[in-house]
Amino acid sequence: MLIQRGESEQLLNARVEKLESDRQSAIETSASLQRRLATSDAEKKYAERSAIKLHKDKAALKNTLDKVASQYLHFDAICTKKNI
């Protein structure tokens, strides 16, 4: 009976060690995933800020092109009047 108890205790200790190892592995995996999520969130925020900046730059370029086109038409009209 004592032998069986000793064997059972050894089996239980092996199971406890396995569970502790699995738990530690799960903790490490969780920490790794949390770091990856934080990195992804930072990259997402950077991309969003870049998209906003690009949108503003696009609007500014469109305004500049509109002004240049308007000035060109105005200049062309003046040149045309002088040639008439």
C-alpha positions as CSV (number, residue, x, y, z in Angstrom):
1,M,0.0,0.0,0.0
2,L,2.8,2.4,0.8
3,I,4.4,1.5,-2.5
4,Q,1.2,2.4,-4.4
5,R,1.0,5.6,-2.4
6,G,4.6,6.5,-3.3
7,E,3.9,5.8,-7.0
8,S,0.7,7.8,-7.0
9,E,2.6,10.7,-5.3
10,Q,5.3,10.5,-8.0
11,L,2.7,10.5,-10.7
12,L,1.0,13.5,-9.1
13,N,4.3,15.3,-8.8
14,A,5.1,14.7,-12.5
15,R,1.7,16.1,-13.4
16,V,2.2,19.1,-11.2
17,E,5.6,19.8,-12.9
18,K,4.0,19.4,-16.3
19,L,1.2,21.8,-15.4
20,E,3.7,24.3,-14.0
21,S,5.8,24.0,-17.2
22,D,2.6,24.5,-19.3
23,R,1.6,27.4,-17.2
24,Q,5.0,29.1,-17.6
25,S,4.9,28.5,-21.3
26,A,1.4,30.1,-21.5
27,I,2.6,33.1,-19.5
28,E,5.5,33.6,-21.9
29,T,3.3,33.2,-24.9
30,S,0.8,35.7,-23.5
31,A,3.6,38.2,-22.8
32,S,4.9,37.8,-26.3
33,L,1.4,38.3,-27.8
34,Q,0.9,41.4,-25.7
35,R,4.2,42.9,-26.9
36,R,3.2,42.1,-30.5
37,L,-0.2,43.7,-29.9
38,A,1.4,46.9,-28.5
39,T,3.7,47.1,-31.4
40,S,0.9,46.6,-33.9
41,D,-1.1,49.3,-32.1
42,A,1.8,51.7,-32.3
43,E,2.2,51.0,-36.0
44,K,-1.5,51.5,-36.6
45,K,-1.4,54.9,-34.9
46,Y,1.6,55.9,-37.0
47,A,-0.1,54.8,-40.1
48,E,-3.2,56.8,-39.2
49,R,-1.2,59.9,-38.5
50,S,0.6,59.4,-41.8
51,A,-2.7,59.0,-43.7
52,I,-4.0,62.3,-42.1
53,K,-0.8,64.1,-43.0
54,L,-0.9,62.8,-46.6
55,H,-4.6,63.9,-46.9
56,K,-3.6,67.4,-45.7
57,D,-0.7,67.5,-48.1
58,K,-2.9,66.3,-51.0
59,A,-5.4,69.1,-50.2
60,A,-2.6,71.7,-50.0
61,L,-1.2,70.5,-53.4
62,K,-4.7,70.7,-55.0
63,N,-5.1,74.3,-53.7
64,T,-1.6,75.2,-55.1
65,L,-2.4,73.6,-58.5
66,D,-5.8,75.5,-58.6
67,K,-4.0,78.8,-57.8
68,V,-1.3,78.1,-60.5
69,A,-4.0,77.2,-63.0
70,S,-6.0,80.4,-62.1
71,Q,-2.8,82.5,-62.4
72,Y,-2.0,80.9,-65.8
73,L,-5.5,81.6,-67.1
74,H,-5.2,85.2,-65.9
75,F,-1.8,85.6,-67.4
76,D,-3.0,84.0,-70.7
77,A,-5.9,86.3,-70.8
78,I,-3.7,89.4,-70.3
79,C,-1.3,88.1,-73.1
80,T,-4.2,87.5,-75.4
81,K,-5.6,91.0,-74.8
82,K,-2.2,92.5,-75.6
83,N,-1.9,90.5,-78.9
84,I,-5.4,91.6,-80.1
